[in-house]
């Protein structure tokens, strides 16, 4: 029996030693995992801070873009208003200079007529244009140039682009 007890005591000591080794290994593993958790939390806080900063910067950029777009729209509106003012001034000046034109002797114009808007005679210096929208005959002062698409009368232009008036 004493040998049996000695074997049992030795087995218990061995089991205790193994349990202590496992406990120490598990404690080291827990410490390592706690360090990783701490680092992960710090990384998470840094990422959250960076995300908030990026969101704040994006909102600021969006606000600046909106303000710039509003300024550009106001500038466009002002430019359209100025364009119409200049067109009216040009029309008034054109009509004032109409009587100054001296007829040049030469062949009679093939197609005589009046501008459908200002009723000015078409002559050598006052060319007739056909409105691409209503097909009315208008002078240079009463028309808008659309480049390759041709010209249209101011009435059709204002109906097509009411924001320009």
Buried (B, 14 or more C-beta within 10 A) or exposed (E): EEEEEEEEEEEEEEEEEEEEEEEEEEEEEEEEEEEEEEEEEEEEEEEEEEEEEEEEEEEEEEEEEEEEEEEEEEEEEEEBEEEBEEBEEEBEEBEEEBEEEEEEEEEEEEEEEEBBBBEBBBBEBBEBBBBBBEEBBBBBBBBBEEEEEBBBBBBBBBEEEEEBE
